[in-house]
Amino acid sequence: MAKGKKTGGRQAGTPNKASAAVRGAIAKMLGDYFTSETFVNDIAELEPKDRVAAMEKFAAYVSPKLQTTTLDMTVDNKKTIEDRLAELSDDEE
């Protein structure tokens, strides 16, 4: 069976309305919870190590994760003794 051209359904890039509605409902529910006294009490009841772990997880949603970078500080200095002697002889002239 050969693949045909897509003729129906949503256009590419069109958001799914059902998914948007579910995301909106979840966002409202979470927003209500995080601004409630229940949330404050739930966090206060955690053991300190669990409270820190929870805050670390929450932080991932409000601050960007920094990308690890590496810096290569190696210097490729492969001068031969002849190169060094030539430099020294040029300096004396």
N, C-alpha and C positions, 0 to 999 in steps of 0.2 A: 504494500500500500504506500503510495507516494505521499509525501507531505505536501499539503496544499497551503494556500495563502489563508491567513486568519481572516475570517469574515464576520465574526460576532464577538460579543463580550465587551469589556471595557477597553478604551483606548489606552495605549501604553502611557504610564505616568499618572493616570487617573486614580485618585485614592479610593480605597474600598470604603464605602459608607458605613457598613456594619462594623468594620474594624475601628473606624474613627469614633463611632458611637460607644463601643466597648471601652476604648482607651479613655474617652471623656468621662465615662461613668466611673472607671477605676481611679482616674486622676481626682475626681471630686471626692470619692470615698476616702482616698488616702489623704487628701488635703484636709478634710474634716477631721480625720483621726489625728494627724500630726499637729493640728492646732487645738486639740482637745486636752482636757485634764487627764483623761484616760491614758493618753500617750505619755504624759509626764509621769504619771504614777507607774506605768509599765516600765519605763526606763529606770525610775528610782528603785524599783524592786529587784533589778538585775544585780548580780554580783559585779564588783568593779571590773574584773577582766572581761566579763560578758558585755558590760556597758561600753567599754572601750572598743570591743570588737564591733558592736552595733554602730557606734559613732563612725568608726572607720568605714564601714559599709555605706552608711548614709553619705559620707563625705564624697564618695565616688560619684554621686549624682549631682552634687552642687559645685564641685571644683574639677577643673580639667586634669586629666592624668598627664603627667609630664613624661615625655619620651626619654628613655635612657640614651645618652650619647657617649661615645668613646672618643678619646683623643689619642692619636698615635704620635708620640714624641720621639720616635727613633730618628737618628740622624745617620744618613748614609755618607760616611766620610771615608772613602776608600782611596786615599792618596798613596801612591807608591813612594818609596824612598827617593826614586828618581824625580818624581814630581816635586817633592819637598826640597830636594837639592836644587832643582831648577828655580824654584821660587826664591830660595835664599841667594842664589847667584844673581838673580835679577835685582834683588834689593841692594846688593853691594855696588852696583854700577851707578 
